[in-house]
Each structure stands twice: as structure tokens, then as C-alpha cells.
Amino acid sequence: MRRRAGESILIGEDIEIQIMHIGESRVKIGITAPKSVAVSMKEVKLVGQENLAAAQLHSVAALRNMLERLIDGPGGGGK
């Protein structure tokens, strides 16, 4: 589908994507959607997912470390 500046794309009855400006390397768009529809950049969602995954991995590693220290007891040394 091709659109020029000032033209729009409709998704269903409630969502409109307007082509606001077309530059050399960027396109500015406007989005009109109901408040019940989340609108965000894909990159923001991906970074959030990566952060959650990293936090979970870190949490598992921290729990393993604490468990090993508890099993070894004070001073480390052995079982």
C-alpha cells in the first residue's frame, strides 16, 4: 500500500494512521485510536521484554549464589 503525505490508512472502524510528513530518511505518522488500544513503538516493547528477561536471569543466579552460601555455611569451605 502506498500513501502520500496527508493521506491515511484505516484499520477497522476505530484506528487511523495518518502520514504527516515524508522526509529523506524519516516518515512522521499520526495515530488515532481508542484509549482501550495500546499504541507504542515496537522497540520500546522489545527493550522492556529484554529487561524483564535479564532481571529474571539475574534473580535466578542470585538465588543460586545464596543457596550455595547457605549450604556451605559460614566460612565457605565445603560440605
Steps between C-alpha positions, in 0.01 A plus 500: 500500500637842411404822670608859458527773761152602608346161421383240751457129555203365693519186712151384581259777593695657787867526406642754256865535403577834338812568296600841635834565330741312279866603522819360354550232761192529725127482483288673764168334573206580720285230656143543618367206701263434790652525848445125542756431224863520609718686249878488546821460306610142447850582623361614837316170544807296402727686744247444778487127424881480493521680835251260659689200365833637629349571844365145522835350403675718754249398767556129431878545518470697824278232655747226401783700654309546826406131509862395450611730783231355728601142420872575548434684822712780651853509375428318176728202502287202422223265572 
